[in-house]
Amino acid sequence: MEVNADNFFKAAALDKPRVTNKVGSNVTLINVMQIAGLNTLGISIARIDYAPLGQNPPHTHPRATEILTVLEGTLYVGFVTSNQPAPNRNKFLSKVLNKGDVFVFPAGLIHFQFNPNPHKPAVAIAALSSQNPGAITIANAVFGSDPQISDDVLAKAFQVEKNTIDWLQAQFWENNH
C-alpha cells in the first residue's frame, strides 16, 4: 500500500454541533477506524456535544487515559477509583469545569460528564491515549447485554428486587434490540 496524505486526514467537521441522543450527548470519535495513519500512534480524539442537562453516562475506556477540555459551557465531571483496600476504596473524585478547563480520567476507570445547565448546551474535546480506546457504557453493558444477564445475578449484585432489574433491562431492550 502506498502511503499518502489522505491516510492522515479526515474532513471531520469537529467544529459543527451534533444532534444528541436520549441521554443528551453525542460522541464523535476519530480513531484508527477513521484515519488509517493513526495505526500504532496511540492517540485518538473525540468531540462531545451535551444538550442542556445532558450527560455522557458512566463509562470506561479499557485501553486509554482521557484528557477532556471544555470548549463551551459548564460540565460536572467525575470518576471512581478502582477497588483498593480501605480507606481509598472506590473513591469518587469530581469537579465542575468551565470553558477552557481540563480534566484527566485515568485509563480503565468509570467516569462521566454532565451538563448542569438547563438552558445552554456544552461542548468538549477529549484526547485519548490509544488509537482505539474502546468504550464500555456501564448501564448499557449491565442491563442491555445480549443475551441478558440473569435477573437473579443482577438483583443480588445491586441488592434490589428482581422486578427492578426486569424494569431496567426492559428500558435498554425496548430501544436497542
Solvent accessible surface area in square Angstrom, and as a share of the most:
residue,aa,sasa,rsa
1,M,191,0.85
2,E,146,0.66
3,V,98,0.57
4,N,82,0.42
5,A,82,0.63
6,D,109,0.56
7,N,27,0.14
8,F,116,0.48
9,F,125,0.52
10,K,86,0.37
11,A,86,0.67
12,A,21,0.17
13,A,53,0.41
14,L,41,0.20
15,D,106,0.55
16,K,111,0.47
17,P,110,0.69
18,R,60,0.22
19,V,133,0.76
20,T,42,0.24
21,N,87,0.45
22,K,138,0.59
23,V,54,0.31
24,G,8,0.08
25,S,4,0.02
26,N,44,0.22
27,V,73,0.42
28,T,27,0.16
29,L,60,0.30
30,I,9,0.04
31,N,9,0.04
32,V,28,0.16
33,M,137,0.61
34,Q,77,0.34
35,I,28,0.14
36,A,55,0.43
37,G,11,0.10
38,L,21,0.10
39,N,84,0.43
40,T,115,0.67
41,L,104,0.52
42,G,29,0.28
43,I,98,0.50
44,S,7,0.04
45,I,66,0.33
46,A,3,0.02
47,R,12,0.04
48,I,4,0.02
49,D,7,0.04
50,Y,1,0.00
51,A,26,0.20
52,P,55,0.34
53,L,97,0.48
54,G,1,0.01
55,Q,62,0.28
56,N,15,0.07
57,P,26,0.17
58,P,58,0.36
59,H,9,0.04
60,T,15,0.09
61,H,19,0.09
62,P,63,0.39
63,R,131,0.48
64,A,3,0.02
65,T,47,0.27
66,E,3,0.01
67,I,76,0.39
68,L,0,0.00
69,T,43,0.25
70,V,1,0.00
71,L,71,0.35
72,E,85,0.38
73,G,31,0.30
74,T,36,0.21
75,L,0,0.00
76,Y,74,0.28
77,V,0,0.00
78,G,0,0.00
79,F,18,0.07
80,V,48,0.28
81,T,23,0.13
82,S,59,0.38
83,N,129,0.66
84,Q,74,0.33
85,P,112,0.70
86,A,63,0.49
87,P,128,0.81
88,N,75,0.39
89,R,136,0.50
90,N,69,0.35
91,K,105,0.45
92,F,96,0.40
93,L,66,0.33
94,S,49,0.31
95,K,120,0.51
96,V,85,0.49
97,L,6,0.03
98,N,79,0.41
99,K,129,0.55
100,G,53,0.51
101,D,55,0.28
102,V,78,0.45
103,F,35,0.15
104,V,71,0.41
105,F,1,0.01
106,P,50,0.32
107,A,52,0.40
108,G,38,0.37
109,L,31,0.15
110,I,72,0.36
111,H,3,0.02
112,F,32,0.13
113,Q,0,0.00
114,F,60,0.25
115,N,1,0.00
116,P,52,0.32
117,N,48,0.24
118,P,74,0.47
119,H,151,0.67
120,K,130,0.55
121,P,83,0.52
122,A,0,0.00
123,V,19,0.11
124,A,0,0.00
125,I,35,0.18
126,A,1,0.01
127,A,43,0.33
128,L,7,0.04
129,S,65,0.42
130,S,15,0.10
131,Q,47,0.21
132,N,47,0.24
133,P,2,0.01
134,G,18,0.17
135,A,72,0.56
136,I,76,0.39
137,T,35,0.20
138,I,50,0.25
139,A,37,0.29
140,N,72,0.37
141,A,45,0.35
142,V,31,0.18
143,F,21,0.09
144,G,12,0.12
145,S,29,0.19
146,D,105,0.55
147,P,117,0.73
148,Q,81,0.36
149,I,65,0.33
150,S,56,0.36
151,D,38,0.20
152,D,82,0.43
153,V,88,0.51
154,L,9,0.05
155,A,11,0.09
156,K,168,0.71
157,A,70,0.54
158,F,102,0.42
159,Q,161,0.72
160,V,61,0.35
161,E,124,0.55
162,K,95,0.40
163,N,109,0.56
164,T,55,0.32
165,I,1,0.00
166,D,67,0.35
167,W,152,0.53
168,L,49,0.24
169,Q,8,0.03
170,A,37,0.29
171,Q,56,0.25
172,F,31,0.13
173,W,66,0.23
174,E,126,0.57
175,N,101,0.52
176,N,85,0.44
177,H,110,0.49
